[in-house]
């Protein structure tokens, strides 16, 4: 896998995690679980 692809996956994982944190603050707990799962899959 190229370094560019790896950096893209990491950026997407970080975005998912930031989304999870925002959803946690707003009470969207089901989506928190989903975005955390997506983060883990990408890391």
N, C-alpha and C positions, 0 to 999 in steps of 0.2 A: 504494500500500500504506500502511496506517495505521501510525502510530508504535507503537501497541500490538502489532501483528503483527510489526513489525521487532524490537522488544524481545524478543518471545517467541522468534523465530528465533535471536537472539543468545544468549539464555539456554539454548536447546536445544543450540546449538553448543558453548557453554562446558561444559555437562554432558557432552556426547560427548567433549570433549577431556580432561576430568577422568577420565572412565571409561577412556580410552585410557592415561592415565598410570598409573592403578591396575593395569590389565591388564599393562602393561609390567613393573611391579614384580613381579607374580605369575607372569610367564612366558606369559601368554596372547597370544602374538605375532600369531596370525591375527586375533583380535578387535581388537588394536591397529590393524592395518591397516584393518579395517572401520570402526571408530569414527573414525579420522583421516579416512577418505574421507567419512564423514557430516559431520564438522566442516567440511571444505572445501566441501562442497555447500551448506551453510547459510550460510557467510560470504560 
